[in-house]
């Protein structure tokens, strides 16, 4: 069985660690928005066949609203930041939990 790429493991570990520091805080949404680049950097191809759909589901969830644009069509906020901004605190906590579960699965592939 093909394991996830070490890049996915390392980058996901950084993301999860950053979010862990704010997991119960009212700053969780801001922390998620600050880390939103990870949803663009970590490509699905870096995950094993067993985990790729889980990552794609997370990314899809974080980009559901699309980018925010101004009246001239200029991007004001990318899709991930814009979508995360519209999430409730409960949704943010659920997203962090999904990321934690996925990270544990990726970590287990390397043990």
N, C-alpha and C positions, 0 to 999 in steps of 0.2 A: 504494500500500500504506500502510495506517495504521501510523504509528510508535507506539512505546510513549510513554506520557505522561512529561513531564519530571519529574513527581513520583516516578515509579518509578525513573528514572535517578538523581536526586539521593539518594533514600533508600537505594537499593541501593548507590550509591557509598559512602555513609557506613558501611553495614553491612560491605561488603567491606573497606574500609580498617581498620575496627576489628578485624576478624578476621585481617587480614593481619599485624597486629602480634603475634599469638599463634599463627600458623599451625603452627609446629613445637614449640610449648611444651606442657607438660603442663597448662597452664592453659586450653587451647583449649575444653574442655567448659564451664568456668566462664564464659569469654568468650561462648560461644554462648548460654548461659542468660541472661547479662546483656543480650544483644542480642535476646532472643526476641520482644520487642514488635514488631520489624520484621515478623515473620511474620503479625501481626495488622493492622498499619498499612498495609502495601503490599497493596492489593487486586488481585486478578487483572484487573479491568477496566482497570487502568492499563497493562497490557502489550498489545503488538500481537498480532494473531491468531496470528502465527508463534511467539510466545514465551509466550503465556498458559498453554499446557499444561505447559511446562517449570516455570513458577513454581508452578502448582497442584500439580505432582508434588513439588516441594520442600516446599511448605507441608504437604501431606498426610503426607510423611515426618516432618516435625517435629511433627506432632500425632497420630501413630499410636497412642499410648498413652492419649490423652484426659487430662482433668484429674484430679489427685489430690484426693480428697475425704476428709474425716474421717467419723467414725461418725454425725455429725449431718447429713451431706450438704453441709457447707461446703467450698468450694474452698480447698485448701491450696496447690496449685501448678497454674498453668494448663496446658493441653494441651501447648504447645510446651516449656515448662520441664520438665515431667514426662517428656516423650518424649526430650528431649535428655539428661536425666539418666541415662536407661537406655542411651544409645549407648556403644559402645566408642570408644576414641581413633581407631581406624581409620575407623569410621563418621563420626565428627566431621570427620576430614580429608576424607573423601569428600564430605560435605555442603558443606564450605567450597569444595572444588574445583568442585562443581556451581554454587554461588553465583558463583564467579569466572567460570566459563564463561558463565553467564547474563548477568552484568554486562557482559562483553566484547561479547556479542551486542546488548545494549541500547545500549551505547556506540556500536557500529558503525551503529546505526540513526540516530544523530544526526550522523554524520560524512558 
